Amino acid sequence: MASSNDGRSSRFPALLFAAGWAGCASAASSLGSHTLLGHEDGNSPAIAVTTPITTAASGSALVVFSAGYATNDHAPTDNYANTWQRLGDPVVYRGYDGVFDVKAYLAMDAGGGSAHRVTIEKNGVPAGEITVPFIEIRDAGVLQALAQNYPPAGSTLTSGNVTTTGPATLVAFWWGDAGGLHHSAVPGDGFTIIENFVDLPPNSAVQCVVASKQVAAAGTYHVSWATSPAQGAPLWLFAFQADGDEIFANGFDAAGARAAR
């Protein structure tokens, strides 16, 4: 982003979403196709359109983020007419006077196919920076758990925990909040980077790293990120399964803040 943060280090608690947002699945979940779009600040088109990818015809979960100017608040659309649900409230970046935020969106049991694109109209600051990862998780019957937290500035940033009831696909997102054009965020705990946007264009952009991990058994998981320079970062950790615990079968409430029982 265009200016550095204020270095505040107040601790933000992790928000844990026990999920069970149900779709349809017939096999173990797995990472599918993925891409990431990054627009340079002040030098980009008013419509953000991701590079086309090939997704499954049905049964996938799709995750999209919109990170940049808070006034660019339109939800994503895609060329397969999926329904996108925002997950919780936007997370506002510290140190930028509320100008920038990150919003997460989910489509379960999504339709797909070839040349699948996501579009976001930048309705507030048309030429402004925006970063849009678009991630497919195949055969994802439920979003079993979701943790979101915003650690204070440091060189190691750790997500909240997610608990699975069986084999699962874990997907983690790091959104560093420091100014400057060159960053590094390397996940541990067996996660592998799948998208990496940390060397930014001259006018700056919103940095993002996406990582994933396949787990074979029930358990409780987190991811720690080795971060340079030291900074804070909004973090998300998703756990998708083919099947989930029935206690979570009703999904999220309208605010997206807790799982409905």
ZASEPA-250289 format. One line per field, with one value per residue (C-alpha): residue number from 1; z, y, x. Coordinates in Angstrom, 2 decimals. Layout:
num [NUM ...]
c3 [Z ...]
c2 [Y ...]
c1 [X ...]
// end
This chain:
num [1 2 3 4 5 6 7 8 9 10 11 12 13 14 15 16 17 18 19 20 21 22 23 24 25 26 27 28 29 30 31 32 33 34 35 36 37 38 39 40 41 42 43 44 45 46 47 48 49 50 51 52 53 54 55 56 57 58 59 60 61 62 63 64 65 66 67 68 69 70 71 72 73 74 75 76 77 78 79 80 81 82 83 84 85 86 87 88 89 90 91 92 93 94 95 96 97 98 99 100 101 102 103 104 105 106 107 108 109 110 111 112 113 114 115 116 117 118 119 120 121 122 123 124 125 126 127 128 129 130 131 132 133 134 135 136 137 138 139 140 141 142 143 144 145 146 147 148 149 150 151 152 153 154 155 156 157 158 159 160 161 162 163 164 165 166 167 168 169 170 171 172 173 174 175 176 177 178 179 180 181 182 183 184 185 186 187 188 189 190 191 192 193 194 195 196 197 198 199 200 201 202 203 204 205 206 207 208 209 210 211 212 213 214 215 216 217 218 219 220 221 222 223 224 225 226 227 228 229 230 231 232 233 234 235 236 237 238 239 240 241 242 243 244 245 246 247 248 249 250 251 252 253 254 255 256 257 258 259 260 261]
c3 [0.00 -0.60 2.88 5.82 8.87 12.27 14.05 16.62 18.35 20.18 20.14 18.23 19.27 16.72 15.38 14.88 12.64 13.27 9.85 8.18 5.33 3.25 -0.45 -2.28 -2.47 -3.32 -2.75 -0.51 -0.98 -2.77 -4.03 -7.48 -9.90 -8.66 -9.73 -8.28 -9.79 -8.51 -9.68 -9.22 -7.34 -9.58 -12.75 -13.36 -14.99 -13.21 -13.64 -12.05 -14.04 -13.05 -15.47 -16.67 -15.00 -15.51 -12.58 -11.98 -13.44 -9.96 -6.36 -5.73 -3.17 -4.50 -2.33 -3.50 -1.64 -2.48 -0.83 -1.40 -1.03 1.41 -0.84 -3.59 -1.88 -4.67 -4.27 -6.89 -9.80 -12.13 -15.57 -14.16 -12.18 -8.75 -5.53 -3.42 0.35 2.26 5.27 8.21 8.26 6.25 8.11 8.13 7.82 10.78 10.13 7.05 8.63 7.50 3.80 3.05 3.99 3.08 2.32 1.98 -0.16 -0.59 -3.15 -2.16 -4.57 -7.35 -11.05 -13.22 -16.34 -18.79 -18.88 -15.42 -14.42 -11.44 -11.88 -9.31 -10.24 -8.44 -7.70 -5.21 -6.50 -10.09 -10.69 -7.23 -6.14 -5.61 -5.09 -5.91 -5.27 -6.76 -5.28 -6.05 -3.60 -5.36 -3.83 -0.89 0.80 3.78 5.01 8.27 10.07 9.47 11.63 11.10 13.18 12.85 14.86 15.90 13.96 14.18 12.20 12.95 12.58 13.61 12.48 14.65 14.94 12.84 13.87 11.32 11.76 8.98 5.86 4.81 2.51 4.40 2.63 4.32 3.33 4.49 3.88 5.09 6.19 5.79 3.20 0.74 -2.43 -1.39 1.18 2.13 3.88 4.12 5.79 8.04 9.48 6.18 4.09 0.48 -1.27 -4.23 -4.97 -4.10 -4.72 -2.59 -5.08 -5.91 -8.85 -8.57 -7.38 -4.86 -4.51 -1.83 -0.98 -0.55 -0.14 -0.36 0.87 1.21 2.99 2.62 5.89 6.11 9.52 12.06 14.08 15.08 12.77 12.39 10.28 11.25 8.71 8.69 7.62 6.37 7.05 10.43 10.10 11.00 8.64 8.50 8.37 7.30 7.57 5.90 6.42 3.74 3.90 1.66 4.64 7.91 11.41 11.36 14.34 11.91 9.08 9.21 8.23 9.24 10.59 8.59 9.95 9.14 12.62 14.19 13.06 13.32 15.50]
c2 [0.00 3.54 4.60 2.78 1.70 3.37 0.50 0.03 -3.32 -3.71 -7.35 -8.42 -11.70 -14.45 -14.86 -18.50 -19.56 -23.16 -23.62 -26.50 -24.29 -27.07 -27.79 -31.11 -33.43 -37.07 -37.40 -35.99 -32.27 -31.00 -27.79 -26.87 -24.10 -20.69 -17.27 -13.82 -10.38 -7.31 -3.77 -0.97 2.09 4.99 3.13 0.44 -0.08 0.44 -3.20 -5.91 -9.16 -12.21 -14.36 -17.22 -20.59 -23.96 -25.01 -28.06 -28.11 -28.55 -29.39 -26.85 -24.10 -20.81 -18.23 -14.64 -11.66 -7.98 -5.96 -2.27 0.91 0.42 2.40 -0.20 -2.24 -4.13 -7.90 -10.14 -11.63 -14.40 -15.70 -18.85 -16.92 -18.17 -16.64 -14.95 -14.58 -12.18 -13.83 -11.48 -7.77 -6.18 -6.09 -2.54 -2.10 -0.42 2.79 4.07 6.06 3.54 3.99 0.34 -2.95 -6.65 -8.49 -12.27 -13.97 -17.59 -19.52 -23.11 -25.87 -23.55 -23.99 -23.74 -24.79 -23.36 -19.67 -19.04 -15.39 -13.25 -9.56 -6.75 -3.26 -0.59 1.71 4.02 4.61 3.32 3.63 2.40 -0.62 -3.89 -7.44 -10.35 -13.98 -16.52 -20.02 -23.22 -26.13 -29.18 -31.65 -29.29 -30.35 -28.00 -25.13 -26.93 -24.12 -20.63 -18.56 -14.84 -12.71 -9.61 -10.02 -6.99 -6.17 -8.79 -11.05 -14.15 -13.97 -16.89 -17.59 -18.74 -22.46 -24.51 -27.94 -30.59 -33.81 -35.71 -35.17 -31.53 -28.91 -25.93 -22.58 -19.66 -15.98 -13.36 -9.66 -7.63 -4.08 -2.43 0.20 -0.30 -2.31 -5.48 -7.95 -11.60 -13.96 -17.64 -20.09 -22.93 -25.90 -27.81 -25.15 -24.49 -21.13 -21.20 -17.44 -14.82 -11.07 -9.33 -7.50 -4.58 -2.14 1.42 3.07 0.26 -2.33 -4.61 -7.47 -10.98 -14.54 -17.63 -21.06 -24.47 -27.79 -31.11 -32.98 -36.64 -36.80 -34.91 -32.39 -28.79 -26.74 -23.28 -21.65 -19.30 -16.87 -15.67 -12.06 -9.43 -6.55 -6.96 -5.92 -6.87 -8.73 -9.73 -13.54 -16.08 -19.87 -21.96 -25.69 -27.39 -30.99 -33.29 -34.08 -32.25 -32.56 -32.31 -29.94 -27.25 -28.07 -24.79 -22.57 -18.92 -16.37 -13.27 -11.26 -14.00 -13.63 -17.03 -20.42 -20.94 -23.83]
c1 [0.00 1.02 2.14 3.73 1.73 1.87 3.59 0.84 1.08 -2.22 -3.24 -6.33 -8.00 -8.48 -12.00 -12.91 -15.76 -16.85 -18.22 -19.94 -21.10 -22.53 -22.20 -22.01 -19.02 -18.29 -14.52 -11.82 -11.36 -8.26 -6.72 -7.99 -7.08 -6.04 -4.79 -4.12 -4.66 -2.78 -3.58 -1.06 -2.31 -3.35 -2.46 -5.06 -8.45 -11.75 -12.77 -10.63 -10.82 -8.78 -6.81 -9.06 -8.66 -10.34 -12.54 -14.70 -18.20 -19.69 -18.86 -16.09 -15.77 -14.42 -12.66 -12.11 -10.68 -10.93 -8.13 -7.52 -9.56 -12.44 -14.77 -14.34 -17.02 -18.77 -18.93 -17.32 -19.19 -18.10 -18.99 -20.66 -23.30 -22.27 -23.62 -20.93 -21.31 -19.09 -17.45 -17.74 -17.00 -14.18 -10.86 -9.51 -5.74 -4.08 -2.19 -4.03 -6.88 -9.47 -8.70 -7.82 -9.46 -9.70 -12.94 -13.35 -16.00 -17.09 -19.15 -20.03 -21.09 -20.01 -20.52 -17.44 -15.60 -13.11 -12.11 -13.53 -13.02 -13.93 -14.76 -14.86 -15.98 -13.94 -16.84 -15.10 -11.55 -11.59 -7.83 -6.92 -4.93 -6.75 -5.53 -7.84 -6.81 -9.24 -8.83 -10.75 -11.08 -12.47 -14.94 -15.45 -18.67 -18.26 -16.17 -15.52 -13.68 -12.34 -9.97 -9.31 -6.94 -4.75 -1.53 0.53 3.70 6.43 8.74 6.65 2.87 0.66 -2.89 -5.74 -6.48 -8.88 -10.13 -11.06 -13.02 -11.23 -9.11 -9.14 -7.70 -6.27 -5.84 -4.06 -3.92 -1.35 -2.04 0.97 0.29 3.72 4.53 7.37 7.65 9.49 8.23 8.56 6.15 7.11 4.72 5.84 3.93 3.95 2.20 3.27 2.97 0.58 0.30 2.91 2.53 5.14 7.39 5.15 4.98 6.39 3.17 2.61 -0.15 -1.61 0.75 -0.64 0.62 -1.60 -0.50 -2.13 -1.73 -3.50 -4.11 -5.06 -6.68 -8.72 -6.78 -6.20 -3.99 -2.46 0.23 3.06 4.51 8.14 7.65 10.10 10.15 8.46 4.83 1.30 -1.00 -4.65 -4.56 -7.15 -7.02 -9.75 -10.38 -12.49 -13.69 -15.69 -17.92 -18.41 -19.80 -23.59 -23.51 -22.31 -24.68 -26.62 -23.70 -23.15 -25.56 -26.44 -23.52 -21.06 -19.61 -20.36 -21.60 -25.33 -26.40]
// end
